Amino acid sequence: MQTNRWLVSLLAAASLCSCSIVRPGQVGIKQKLGVIKSDHLTQGPYIVNPFTTIIYKIPVRTVEAYNTLDVPTKEGLTVKSEIALLYHVKPEAAREVYTKYGMNYQEVIVESNFRAVVRHIAGMYYAKELFAVDRKKIEKEIFDEISTSIWDKGFVTDAVLLKSITMPPQIFQAVENKLKAEQESLQMEFVISKQKKEAERMQIEAEAIKGYNKTISESLNELMLKWSSIQVMKGLVTSPNTKVIITDGKTPMMVSDVNDK
């Protein structure tokens, strides 16, 4: 009889208790009769009375908030973007996060701020810039602004990933045509610049030839011509062939060699 009473008491006590486990990557918030009893619980098992106590488990590992957003551009157009935010809750701020925002904190604070920041940053660019600009630059701008917005609310931004930007077909074609026209304009500027440089090169070459000819012309004075005549005469004297020399004594000589028979 005594044993039966003990078993009944044990079963009654067990029915009034339950085990809650806080797993790795989580912290627990213990609420008893509507009052939060501690800062936060670390990983491990906890025995609680299910009728008076609840342990809420908040992830503190990195999670993804993925969004497909229609965002405005600087000229008032709308483009579709696929963008993800990686973030986590600060463990030491878990109690405050739960108290202020509840368990739906991702939608209430994180995603609402994220959408507002993405639209603000996208609105600073023209559609063609969103399509052509380095995505890392946009990701960095969004990262910095969202970090400022949610840091003091208990959240840490880990990364912003801009996965794609999609424009309506007619806008895409217009942007593509404009980019093509700009590329052709740049190509034409390159060709013109190349032709100008070639003209400058030819001008420099012509000036060099002109200077060379002028130098040669100035060096052909009377003394130089006489010296050249003497050199030619010296060569004729040593030649074994018969020579016919016609000269007036002033102008350069005309020489004809006649082979001996």
C-alpha positions as CSV (number, residue, x, y, z in Angstrom):
1,M,0.0,0.0,0.0
2,Q,2.8,2.3,0.9
3,T,4.6,1.5,-2.3
4,N,1.5,2.3,-4.4
5,R,1.1,5.7,-2.7
6,W,4.7,6.5,-3.5
7,L,4.2,5.5,-7.1
8,V,1.1,7.6,-7.4
9,S,2.9,10.6,-5.9
10,L,5.8,10.2,-8.3
11,L,3.5,10.0,-11.3
12,A,1.6,13.1,-10.1
13,A,4.9,15.0,-9.7
14,A,6.1,13.8,-13.1
15,S,2.8,15.0,-14.7
16,L,3.4,18.4,-13.3
17,C,7.0,18.6,-14.8
18,S,8.4,18.5,-18.3
19,C,11.9,18.7,-19.8
20,S,12.8,21.4,-22.2
21,I,16.1,21.3,-24.1
22,V,18.0,24.3,-25.4
23,R,20.1,23.1,-28.3
24,P,23.4,24.3,-29.7
25,G,22.8,27.6,-31.7
26,Q,20.0,28.6,-29.4
27,V,19.4,30.5,-26.2
28,G,16.4,30.0,-24.0
29,I,14.1,32.7,-22.4
30,K,12.3,31.3,-19.3
31,Q,9.0,32.8,-18.6
32,K,7.1,31.8,-15.5
33,L,3.6,33.1,-14.9
34,G,4.1,35.8,-17.5
35,V,7.4,37.0,-15.9
36,I,10.8,36.4,-17.5
37,K,12.9,34.8,-14.7
38,S,16.4,35.1,-16.1
39,D,18.6,36.8,-18.7
40,H,18.9,33.8,-21.0
41,L,19.5,30.1,-20.8
42,T,22.5,28.4,-22.4
43,Q,22.3,25.1,-24.2
44,G,21.2,22.1,-22.1
45,P,18.2,20.4,-20.6
46,Y,15.8,22.2,-18.1
47,I,13.0,20.8,-16.0
48,V,10.0,23.1,-15.8
49,N,6.4,23.0,-14.8
50,P,4.5,23.1,-18.1
51,F,1.5,24.7,-16.4
52,T,3.4,27.7,-15.1
53,T,6.6,28.0,-17.1
54,I,7.5,28.2,-20.8
55,I,11.0,28.3,-22.3
56,Y,11.1,30.1,-25.6
57,K,14.1,29.2,-27.8
58,I,15.7,31.9,-29.9
59,P,18.3,31.0,-32.6
60,V,21.6,32.8,-32.3
61,R,23.2,31.2,-35.2
62,T,23.2,32.8,-38.7
63,V,19.9,32.6,-40.4
64,E,18.7,33.9,-43.8
65,A,16.0,36.4,-44.5
66,Y,15.3,36.0,-48.3
67,N,13.3,38.5,-50.2
68,T,12.0,39.0,-53.7
69,L,11.4,42.7,-53.9
70,D,10.0,45.2,-56.5
71,V,12.3,48.2,-55.9
72,P,12.1,51.7,-57.4
73,T,15.0,53.3,-59.4
74,K,16.1,56.9,-59.6
75,E,14.1,57.6,-62.7
76,G,10.9,56.1,-61.2
77,L,11.0,52.7,-62.9
78,T,10.5,49.4,-61.0
79,V,12.8,46.4,-61.2
80,K,12.6,43.1,-59.4
81,S,15.4,42.0,-57.2
82,E,16.2,38.8,-55.4
83,I,18.3,39.6,-52.3
84,A,19.1,37.8,-49.1
85,L,20.2,39.0,-45.7
86,L,22.2,36.8,-43.4
87,Y,22.0,37.8,-39.7
88,H,21.9,36.5,-36.2
89,V,20.6,37.6,-32.8
90,K,23.1,38.7,-30.2
91,P,22.9,36.1,-27.4
92,E,23.1,38.8,-24.7
93,A,20.3,40.7,-26.4
94,A,17.9,37.7,-26.7
95,R,15.8,38.7,-23.7
96,E,15.4,42.3,-25.0
97,V,14.5,41.0,-28.5
98,Y,11.8,38.7,-27.1
99,T,10.5,41.3,-24.7
100,K,10.2,44.1,-27.4
101,Y,9.4,42.2,-30.6
102,G,8.2,38.7,-29.6
103,M,9.1,35.5,-31.4
104,N,8.1,37.1,-34.8
105,Y,11.1,39.5,-34.5
106,Q,12.4,38.6,-38.0
107,E,9.3,40.0,-39.8
108,V,8.6,42.8,-37.3
109,I,12.1,44.3,-37.2
110,V,14.7,42.6,-39.4
111,E,12.8,42.2,-42.7
112,S,10.9,45.4,-42.5
113,N,14.1,47.4,-42.0
114,F,15.8,45.4,-44.7
115,R,13.1,46.1,-47.3
116,A,13.2,49.8,-46.5
117,V,17.0,49.9,-46.8
118,V,17.0,48.0,-50.1
119,R,14.4,50.3,-51.6
120,H,16.3,53.4,-50.4
121,I,19.7,52.2,-51.9
122,A,18.1,51.1,-55.2
123,G,16.4,54.5,-55.5
124,M,19.8,56.1,-55.6
125,Y,20.6,54.4,-58.9
126,Y,19.2,54.6,-62.4
127,A,17.9,51.3,-63.9
128,K,21.0,50.9,-66.2
129,E,23.3,51.4,-63.2
130,L,21.6,48.7,-61.2
131,F,22.0,46.4,-64.2
132,A,25.6,47.2,-64.9
133,V,27.2,48.4,-61.7
134,D,29.4,46.1,-59.6
135,R,27.1,44.2,-57.3
136,K,29.6,44.2,-54.5
137,K,29.3,48.0,-54.3
138,I,25.5,47.8,-53.9
139,E,25.8,44.9,-51.4
140,K,28.3,47.0,-49.3
141,E,26.0,50.0,-49.2
142,I,23.0,47.9,-48.2
143,F,25.2,46.1,-45.6
144,D,26.4,49.3,-44.0
145,E,22.9,50.8,-43.8
146,I,21.1,47.8,-42.5
147,S,23.8,47.1,-39.9
148,T,23.3,50.6,-38.6
149,S,19.5,50.1,-38.5
150,I,19.3,46.8,-36.6
151,W,22.6,46.7,-34.5
152,D,21.2,48.6,-31.5
153,K,18.0,46.4,-31.6
154,G,20.0,43.3,-30.8
155,F,20.9,41.9,-34.3
156,V,24.2,41.4,-36.2
157,T,24.4,41.6,-40.0
158,D,26.6,38.8,-41.4
159,A,26.2,39.4,-45.1
160,V,24.0,40.9,-47.9
161,L,23.7,38.8,-51.1
162,L,22.3,40.4,-54.2
163,K,21.4,37.4,-56.2
164,S,19.7,38.9,-59.3
165,I,18.1,42.0,-60.7
166,T,15.3,41.5,-63.3
167,M,13.8,44.2,-65.5
168,P,10.7,44.2,-67.6
169,P,11.5,43.2,-71.2
170,Q,10.9,46.6,-72.7
171,I,13.0,48.3,-70.1
172,F,15.7,45.7,-70.4
173,Q,15.9,46.3,-74.2
174,A,16.0,50.0,-73.8
175,V,18.8,49.9,-71.3
176,E,20.7,47.4,-73.4
177,N,20.3,49.6,-76.5
178,K,21.6,52.6,-74.5
179,L,24.6,50.7,-73.2
180,K,25.3,49.5,-76.7
181,A,25.2,53.1,-78.1
182,E,27.5,54.3,-75.3
183,Q,30.0,51.5,-76.1
184,E,29.9,52.4,-79.8
185,S,30.5,56.0,-78.9
186,L,33.5,55.1,-76.7
187,Q,34.8,52.9,-79.5
188,M,34.5,55.8,-82.0
189,E,36.3,58.1,-79.6
190,F,39.1,55.5,-79.4
191,V,39.4,55.3,-83.2
192,I,39.5,59.1,-83.5
193,S,42.1,59.3,-80.8
194,K,44.2,56.7,-82.5
195,Q,44.0,58.5,-85.8
196,K,45.1,61.8,-84.2
197,K,48.1,60.1,-82.6
198,E,49.0,58.6,-86.0
199,A,48.8,62.1,-87.6
200,E,51.0,63.5,-84.9
201,R,53.5,60.7,-85.5
202,M,53.6,61.4,-89.2
203,Q,54.0,65.1,-88.6
204,I,57.0,64.4,-86.3
205,E,58.5,62.1,-88.9
206,A,58.1,64.7,-91.6
207,E,59.7,67.3,-89.4
208,A,62.6,65.0,-88.8
209,I,63.1,64.3,-92.5
210,K,62.9,68.0,-93.3
211,G,65.5,68.7,-90.6
212,Y,67.8,66.0,-92.0
213,N,67.6,67.3,-95.5
214,K,68.3,70.8,-94.3
215,T,71.4,69.6,-92.5
216,I,72.7,67.8,-95.6
217,S,71.9,70.8,-97.8
218,E,73.8,73.2,-95.5
219,S,76.8,70.9,-95.3
220,L,77.3,70.8,-99.1
221,N,79.4,74.0,-99.5
222,E,82.2,74.6,-102.0
223,L,85.0,73.3,-99.8
224,M,83.1,70.1,-99.2
225,L,82.6,69.6,-103.0
226,K,86.3,70.2,-103.7
227,W,87.3,67.8,-100.9
228,S,85.0,65.2,-102.5
229,S,86.6,65.8,-105.9
230,I,90.0,65.2,-104.5
231,Q,88.9,61.9,-102.9
232,V,87.5,60.8,-106.3
233,M,90.8,61.8,-108.0
234,K,92.8,59.8,-105.6
235,G,90.7,56.7,-106.3
236,L,91.2,57.2,-110.1
237,V,95.0,57.5,-109.7
238,T,95.2,54.1,-108.1
239,S,92.8,52.4,-110.6
240,P,94.5,50.1,-113.2
241,N,91.9,51.0,-115.9
242,T,92.2,53.7,-118.5
243,K,90.5,56.9,-117.4
244,V,88.7,59.6,-119.3
245,I,88.2,62.7,-117.1
246,I,86.0,65.6,-118.2
247,T,86.0,68.6,-115.9
248,D,86.1,72.4,-116.0
249,G,88.1,72.5,-112.8
250,K,85.1,73.7,-110.7
251,T,82.3,71.3,-111.0
252,P,82.4,67.7,-109.9
253,M,84.2,65.5,-112.3
254,M,82.5,63.1,-114.7
255,V,84.6,59.9,-114.9
256,S,84.4,57.0,-117.3
257,D,86.6,53.9,-117.0
258,V,87.7,52.2,-120.2
259,N,89.1,48.6,-119.8
260,D,92.4,47.9,-121.3
261,K,92.2,45.6,-124.4
